[in-house]
Amino acid sequence: NAVSTVHSGAGKVLNASAVDKTEQTARSSFIKQNIDNGLLQLAYKNNAANIGVNLIAGLGVAGLLSQSSENMTPVLTWVCLLLALSAIRAACSWWATRVSVDFTCMTDGLRRRLTGYYAAGLLGGVTMWAVMTGMALASGVDDTKYTAIIVISALGAGATGILAPQLVIGRAYIFLMITQGSVQLFFSQSQDYVLSALGMVFMIVMVITHRNNHTVLTRSLQLKFENDFLVVDLKDQQNALKELNSTLE
């Protein structure tokens, strides 16, 4: 009887610690979904920094451009559009992070919708800077022209960290931001071929850095959720051992 009791208890311990294929698949799916949700939550938390930097840098370049511009209408129109875009993006981020979204149990449809809002805001920012780059290069003033180039390079470099949670969107933002500047610089009156080529080289480096940062974030979240499951398994095994000990006593 004692031997059968021991075998029975040991069987319970083994059964408690063994995870069948169905449960493993469910766990993998759960972990992946939570990683995606966690990355999107981080992206929205970082969104305020991206909005603020774009707004401050844009107002600075617009102010510099206005000093050498005879017609203020394009500059003022650009500033108004930038303020409107920043307000919309800020409102969307506030709504997502403060009001109605629980990132821990988000549906696939809601995640896709929020990802779309996030991507649309960034695409709007790239479009605004493409217009500003064109105006700065057309001004013919070196200070304005090179300030705009420096700013878009800094925005691309900053995106390697701020946009790290979103792999595809972050890559697209960096690629479009730096490429539009390099292409416009290449075809500008000054035809700065060297700076244009360097911009493309820097863009490749930024994209690689962004990928590496994204990988680090993803692995960190994966370890977190795997450790949560490990803690649960250990508690189950501990309870099974306690049950075995009480049975033997």
Salt bridges, closest charged atoms under 4 A:
GLU23 OE2 - ARG27 NH2 3.49
ASP36 OD2 - LYS32 NZ 3.19
ASP108 OD1 - ARG111 NH2 2.38
ASP142 OD1 - LYS145 NZ 3.63
ASP192 OD2 - LYS145 NZ 3.88
ASP228 OD2 - LYS224 NZ 3.56
ASP233 OD1 - ARG27 NH2 2.66
GLU243 OE2 - LYS12 NZ 3.15
